[in-house]
Amino acid sequence: MSDQKKLEELRAKYGSIAGGVIFDPTFKKVAELQFKGGDRRVWPWANAATLLDAPYRPEVQDLPDFGGLDVALIGVPMDLGVTNRPGARQGPRAVRAIERIGPYEHVLGMVPAAEVKLADIGDMPFTSRFSLENCHADIETFYKKVVAAGVIPLSVGGDHSITGSILKAIGEKQPVGMLHIDAHCDTSGVYEGAKFHHGGPFRKAVLDGTLDPQRTIQIGIRGGAEFLWEFSYESGMTVIHAEEVTGMGVPAIIAKAKAILGTGPVYVSFDVDSLDPAFAPGTGTPEIGGLTSREVLEILRGLNGLDVIGGDVVEVAPQYDSTSNTAHAAAQVLFEILCMSVTALKARRGE
């Protein structure tokens, strides 16, 4: 360094301190979560894996107030509603296994785990591994308990059918808007006598009165199943096809989403098949020509400030991805939805 005075200042400040000593107030919040005893940093590969490295608190499921949590990370390992390749029941385990997500969101300048009481409360309980209908009854019952406790649920599926029953709890008193990033609209009808499947949760949610289609935007839609999605258009949902993203540009998509979703409550649902299989091959219904991981992150970060009251990441089927990139993308998106939820919670509290 040619500036000797600056060099001496740096030596005086940093020359004899431990690596865990951080001066910037925001960075210091991160360091306090990561370092124990000076320079002893938490080993990312050690101990039991949890969603976003949050504390593991499965016992709070039995408490009426869920232990006073602000945000609960919940596994929903159920994939009886798939129409193509199974395996999303392994999604929660795969996402838990991902290391080094957060705790700092560098674009938003947030440390969400330092702002709220957060825990991975384990996987929700099911009464039957064989009955799709029973599983959905269990989901609705469980999430009504979560909502009644005033806890924000962030879930990892599981197939996308789980979102319909989560919305039965989230939107029970007031229909919610939805930011939906997916390759498929998932607004088809009953198939082979089954009303619960991953191709139709959002038609059912609208008809149940829990989802407001006028405040729903679906981003990344593409593929040969387009003929199944007329309900999206008929009901008034806004659909942005993957092929439109390049021409519109992400800033225009963000602006459109803000206009549609407005200031009311919003649920965020992310299906990993929204991403091109080059980024996320580990899913049951991959579609070529999808979004990039950078586009998805830019959209979510640009929509921080919505009144997010819950969200999910679904359709991770890790056995189709030897690289673990799909689960990694899912974990990062879960972290972004956590940031959105924390921002919304603080706004509702007037903080």
N, C-alpha and C positions, 0 to 999 in steps of 0.2 A: 504494500500500500504506500503510495507516494505521500499521502497526507499523514504525517507522523502524529500530529495532534489528535486526529480522529482515531488512529490506531491505539494511542495510549488510552483514550476514552473507552474504546471497546475492550481493551485489556483490563481496565479498572472495573468495568461493569460485568464482563463475562468470563474473565480469565480464571477465576477460582471458585465458580459456582457449579452446582450439580446440574445435569441436563434437565431435571424436572422443574427448575426454577424459571418461571416465565413471568414477564413483566406486563405485557399487554393484557388488559382486563378480560377481554373475550377469550384470548388464547389461554389465559390463566384458568378459566373455567374448564377448558378441555384438559389441561394438565392435571387439575385436581381430580378428574375422573380417571386419569390414566396412570399417574405416578403414585407410588406409595413409598415413603421414606427416602426422599431425596431424588435418587436417579433410578429407583427400581420400578421399571415399567411393567404393567400387566402383560403377561405372555399371552398372545392371541390364541395359541393352540392348547393352552392349559385349561383344566377344569371342564365341567359340563357345558356343552354349547347351549345357548339360548338365543331367541330372536333378538337381533340387534345388541347382543351382549347385555341385555337388561337383566336385573335381578330375577331369579326364578321364584315365583310365589304361587304354586298351584293350590295351596291351602286357602287362598282368599276366595276361591270359587264357592266355598261353603259359608261365607260370611255375607250377610245382607247388604253391607256397604262395600263389599269387595276390598276390604282393608283400607278404604279411603283413597284408592287409586284415582288418579286423573285419567290415565290412559292404560288400557289393558291390551297386551299383545296376545293373540289367541290363535292356536292351531285348530284347523277344522279338517282332519284327515279323512275325507269322504269323497269317493269318486264313482259312486253307483249311478250317477246321472250322465256319464259320457256317451257319446254317439260314435266315437272312433277309438283311438288307442287309450287304454286305461293306464293308471299309474300316478295320477295326481294325488292319491292318498299319501304318497311319500313326500309331497311338497313341503309340509311343515318341517320335517326332519332335514330335508336338503337345505332349506333356507336357514335353519338354526346352525347348520354346519359351516356357514360362510363366515369367514373371519374379517375383521378390520373394516366394518361399515360404520362410519361416523367415528367418534361422537360429534365431530365438527362438520357443519355444512358450509363449505367455503364460499359458495356463491351467495347464499343468504346471510352468511355471517352468524349462524345460529348454533347453539349448543343445546338441543332440545331436552336431552336427559338431565340437564342442570336446571331446567325451568319448571318441570312438572314431576309428579310422583308417578313413576312408570314401572311396569313389571311384565315379564312373560308369565302368564298364569297357566301355562300348559295347554294341552289340547282339551277342547270341550268334550264332555262325556256323551256317548251314544248308547242307546239301549239295545240296538241290534245292528250287526254288521251286514245283515242280509236284506233289510227292508229299506228301500229308498224313501217310502212315505214316512216311516217311523223316524228316520234320520232327519227329515225336514221338520217334523213335529218337535224333535229334540232341539234343533237349531233355533226355531222360533221361541220355544220356552226359555232356553238358555239366554238368548240375547235380550229378551224382555227383562230378565233379571239384571243384566248388565246395564241396560238403559235406565231401569228404575233406580239403580244405584248412582246414576249420574256419571257413569264412566264412559269414556270414548272408546269404542271397540275398533281395533285394527287387527284384521284377520289374515291368516295365510291358509289358502285352501290346498287341496281339495279342488273339485271341479266348480265351474261357474254357476251351477245350479244353487250353490249355497247362498249366493247373494240375494236371491229372491226371498228366502226365508229370513235372512238378516234384515232385509228391508221391511218385512212384516213387523219387526220390533222397532226399527229406527223410525219408520214412517207411520206408526200406529195412530198417533194423535194428529199428525200433519204430514201430508205428502211432501217428500223431499225432492230436490233437484239432484241430478247426477252427472258427474264428470266420468265418462266411460271411455277407456282406451282399450281397443280390442281389434281383432281382425274381423269379428262377426258381431252383428247387432244383437243377437240372442233375443229376438222378439218373435220367434216362430210359435206355433201352437202345440196342441196335444199330439204326441206321437205314440202310436201303438198302445193307446190307453194310458200313457204316462203323462201327467201334467208337470212332473218335476224332472227336468233334464237340463243340461247346460246350454241347450239351444233356445230356451224360451223363458228364462226367469223374468225378463223385463216386460214382456207382454202381460204376464200374470201379475207383476207388481203394479202396472198401470191399472189393470182391471180390478185389482184388490183395493185400489185407492191409496197405495203407499208411495207411489212414484209419480211425480208430475212430469209428463212428457214434454210440456212446453218449456220446462227448465232442465232438459236433458240434452247433452251433446255427446255424440259418439264419434270417436276419432280413430282413424286407421283402418276403416272398414274396407274389405276387398274380398276377392275370391269367387268361386263358382256357386256359393250358397246365397248370392244376392237375391235370388228369386224368393227366398224365405222371409225376407225382412220388410215386406210391404207395411206391416203394422207400425214400424218406426216412422214411415212417411205419413201414413194415415192419421196417426195419433199426434203428430206435430213435433216429433223429435228432430233435432238437427244432426245430420249425418255428414261427416267429412271423410271422404274416401282417402285411402293411402295415396292414390294417384294424384290427388289434389294438393298434397302437402307441399311438394316442390314449388308448384305454381303460386300457391297462396303465401307460403312462407310461414315460419313458426310465429313471428310477431302478430301476423293477421289472425292466425288461429287462436292465439291467446286473447286478442281483443274480442273476437267473436264469442269465445267461451265466456268471457267476463260479462258480455252483454246478455247472453242467454241465462247464465246462472245467477246473476244479480247478487243481491245481498241476503237472500234466504238461505236456509240450511241446505248443505250439499253433501252427498255421499260420493266418495271416489272409489271407482272399481277399475282395477288394472288386470287385464289378462295378458300373460306373457306372450301369447301368440300374436299380439299386436306388433311385436318386434319381428323383423325379418328373421327367418331361421338361421341366417348367418350369425346372428347375435344370440338367438335363443332356440336351438333345435330341440330342447328337452320339453316338449309339450305334445298334447294329444292330437291337436288339429293344426299343424303348421301350415302357413300360407306364404308363398313366395311373394316378394315385392312389398315387404312391410316397412315399418318405421325403424329408424336407427335408435340405439340406446341414447345417444346424445339428444336427438329430437324429443324423446319422451321426457328426459330430465329437464330440458329447456322449457317444455310446456308446463310441467308441474311447478318448477321454480317460478315461472312467470305468473302462475295462478295462486301463488302464496298470498293469502289475504282473503280468500273465499271463506265462508262460514262452514268449514268442514267439521262434520259431527261424527264421522266414521269412515272407514275405508277397508279395502281388501286387495290382496294380490293372489291371483288364482292360476290354476292350470299348469303349475310346475310339475313335470313328470321326469324326474332326474335320470331314470334309467335310459332315456334316449339321448343323453348328453354326457359323453365321457369327460368333457372339459370342466364341468360345473359352471359354465358361463351363464346358463339359464337361471340357476339358483342365485348366482351373484347379481345378475340384473334385477331379479325379484327382490332381493334383500335391499339393494340400493333404492329401488322404487318405494319399498316399505318405509325406508328411512325418510324419503322425501315426503311421503304422506304423513308421517309422524310430524315433520316440521310444519306442514300445513295445518295439522290438527292443533299443535301447540300455539301457533300464531293465532288461530281462531279462538282457542280457549282463553288466551290472554286478553284478546279483544273483548270477549264476552264478560270477562271479569273487570274490564276497565284498566288493565295493566299496560 
